[in-house]
Amino acid sequence: MKMHIVRCLLLVSCLGGAIGVKAEDKKFDTPTLDRIVQTGKIRIGYGSTAPFSFLNADGQVVGYSIDLCRGIVEKLKDRLKLHSIDIEFVPRTPSNRVQLLNDGTMDIECNASTNTSERRKSVAFAYSHFYGATRYVSLRKNNLKQLDDLKGRSVSVALGTVNINEINEISRKRKLNISTVPVDSLQAAFDMVTDGRVAAFAMDEVLLKTMIARTQSPSDYVLSDEQVTELQPLGFMMRLNDEAFVTAVNQALNEIYKSEAVKGIYSRWFEEPMPGLNINLELPMSPWLIEALRSPQTLK
């Protein structure tokens, strides 16, 4: 009898692993503000996406988004009447960021995710902190400038990004027969262009400019003249159904946006030599961002 029970338990365990709830489907439902009070800690997701969030040469997590999120943490500390809030930085990729939010590994993704209506079905977004357009990068020698120049060619895209659908939609509408090649990371997608394995890599323009500037031969690369998309809002992602935390983050951002500090934070990463990289993007605030900082609002 005991042996029968053991066998049954083993069978249930095995079946549970095969047909049970997938790891990516597990939901962390403790209110974030409550956990911050209980633990004195907030979990912040970051990427390899200068100038928004990245590791510098000293192994520190830095960037435009990180500066803003550090400001948010200070505001939360005052709001929650805590002596301090420790920050635990969590590395994330475009493909696992929603999973890491949902399972509680990170509380907020402090990077620059495109705020789309489709994504808002899975995550909540903070007020926009940047506006960016998508272009593609290619080798200058191949003389690719327009979207139609990609006809019959392959284009790398990062898994978990909106760029996959953007390229596929353009290919369908214009009958370009583009072959999209999804890869795990932005750097891997860029390297495929360098190695000649794909004709182009589609990504946010500001990220591509930074990646080009960090190569040994920036003049070997060129951005497309034609945009893949118009300017789109970028924001920090948080878990759905955690309204108290989303509200607190947005209230903190509203205070930061209305202070003089935000201009200095922006200039530090986009208009001056980038700390740790010494790259100057020379990119002033767009009119869309100026308006978004002046009158922050939740996108529906």
Residue pairs with C-beta under 8 A, 6 or more apart in sequence:
23 99
23 103
24 99
24 102
24 103
25 102
26 102
26 103
27 102
27 103
28 102
28 103
28 104
28 239
29 241
30 104
31 242
31 244
31 245
32 42
32 107
32 238
32 239
32 242
32 244
32 245
33 76
33 80
33 244
33 245
33 248
35 107
36 42
36 76
36 80
36 82
36 85
36 107
37 80
37 82
40 82
40 84
40 85
40 86
41 85
41 86
41 87
41 88
42 73
42 76
42 85
42 86
42 87
42 88
42 107
42 108
43 88
43 90
43 104
43 105
43 106
43 107
43 108
44 61
44 66
44 69
44 73
44 87
44 88
44 89
44 90
44 106
44 107
44 108
44 109
44 110
45 89
45 90
45 91
45 92
45 97
45 100
45 101
45 106
45 108
45 109
45 110
45 111
46 53
46 54
46 61
46 63
46 65
46 66
46 89
46 90
46 91
46 92
46 110
46 111
47 53
47 54
47 91
47 92
47 93
47 94
47 111
48 54
48 55
48 185
48 186
48 187
49 63
49 111
49 112
49 186
49 207
50 63
50 207
50 210
50 214
50 274
50 277
50 279
51 63
51 64
51 206
51 210
51 269
51 270
51 274
51 277
51 281
52 63
52 64
52 65
52 66
52 111
52 112
52 130
52 207
53 61
53 62
53 63
53 64
53 65
53 66
53 110
53 111
53 112
54 61
54 62
54 63
55 61
55 62
56 62
56 275
56 276
56 277
57 276
58 276
61 89
62 275
62 276
63 269
64 129
64 130
64 265
64 266
64 268
64 269
64 270
65 110
65 111
65 112
65 129
65 236
66 110
67 265
67 268
67 269
68 110
68 129
68 236
68 253
68 256
68 262
68 265
69 108
69 110
69 236
70 87
71 252
71 256
71 261
71 265
72 108
72 249
72 252
72 253
72 256
73 85
73 87
75 248
75 251
75 252
75 255
75 256
76 82
76 85
76 248
76 249
76 252
77 83
77 84
77 85
79 248
79 251
79 252
90 100
90 105
90 106
92 100
92 106
92 109
92 111
93 159
93 160
93 184
93 185
94 158
94 159
94 160
94 161
94 185
94 186
95 158
95 159
95 160
95 184
96 160
97 106
97 109
97 111
97 113
97 160
97 237
98 122
98 123
98 160
98 237
99 105
100 106
100 109
101 107
101 109
101 123
101 237
101 238
101 239
102 239
107 238
107 239
107 245
108 126
108 236
108 237
108 238
108 249
109 236
109 237
109 238
110 236
111 236
112 129
112 130
112 132
112 204
112 234
112 235
113 119
113 125
113 234
113 235
113 236
113 237
114 132
114 161
114 162
114 204
114 232
114 233
114 234
115 125
115 128
115 232
115 233
115 234
115 235
115 299
116 162
116 232
119 125
119 162
119 237
120 299
122 240
123 237
123 238
123 239
123 240
124 237
124 238
124 239
124 240
124 242
124 246
125 235
125 236
125 237
125 238
125 298
125 299
126 235
126 236
126 237
126 238
126 246
126 249
126 250
126 253
127 235
127 250
127 253
127 254
127 257
127 292
127 296
127 297
127 298
128 233
128 234
128 235
128 289
128 292
128 296
128 299
129 234
129 235
129 236
129 253
129 289
129 292
130 206
130 233
130 234
130 289
131 231
131 232
131 233
131 234
131 286
131 288
131 289
131 292
132 204
132 205
132 206
132 231
132 232
132 234
133 204
133 205
133 227
133 228
133 229
133 230
133 231
133 232
134 162
134 163
134 166
134 202
134 203
134 204
134 205
134 227
134 228
134 229
134 232
135 202
135 203
135 205
135 208
135 223
135 224
135 226
135 227
135 228
136 144
136 150
136 155
136 200
136 201
136 202
136 203
136 208
136 223
136 224
136 228
137 190
137 193
137 200
137 201
137 203
137 208
137 211
137 212
137 221
137 222
137 223
137 224
138 144
138 193
138 199
138 200
138 201
138 221
138 222
138 224
139 193
139 194
139 196
139 220
139 221
139 222
140 219
140 220
140 221
140 222
141 220
142 199
143 149
144 150
144 153
144 199
144 200
144 222
144 224
145 222
145 224
145 225
145 226
146 224
146 225
146 226
147 170
147 174
147 176
147 224
147 226
147 228
148 174
148 176
150 171
150 176
150 178
150 199
150 200
151 174
151 176
151 177
151 178
152 176
152 177
152 178
153 178
153 179
153 198
153 199
153 200
154 178
154 179
154 180
154 181
154 197
154 198
154 199
155 167
155 178
155 179
155 180
155 181
155 198
155 199
155 200
155 201
155 202
156 180
156 181
156 182
156 183
156 188
156 189
156 190
156 192
156 193
156 197
156 198
156 200
156 201
156 202
157 163
157 164
157 167
157 180
157 181
157 182
157 183
157 189
157 201
157 202
157 203
158 182
158 183
158 184
158 185
158 186
158 188
158 189
158 203
159 182
159 183
159 184
161 203
163 202
163 203
163 228
164 180
164 182
166 202
166 228
166 229
167 178
167 180
167 202
167 228
168 178
168 180
170 176
170 178
170 228
171 177
171 178
171 180
181 189
181 192
181 197
181 198
183 189
183 192
186 203
186 207
186 211
187 211
189 201
189 203
190 201
190 208
190 211
192 198
192 201
193 199
193 200
193 201
193 221
194 215
194 220
200 224
201 208
202 228
204 234
205 223
205 227
206 270
206 281
206 283
208 223
209 223
209 281
209 283
210 274
210 277
210 279
210 281
212 218
212 221
212 223
213 277
213 279
213 281
214 277
214 279
215 221
231 286
231 288
233 288
233 292
233 299
236 249
238 245
238 246
238 249
239 245
250 296
250 298
253 296
254 296
256 262
257 293
257 294
257 296
262 293
266 285
268 274
268 275
269 275
269 281
270 281
270 282
270 283
270 284
270 285
271 280
271 281
271 282
271 283
271 284
272 280
273 279
273 280
274 280
274 281
285 293
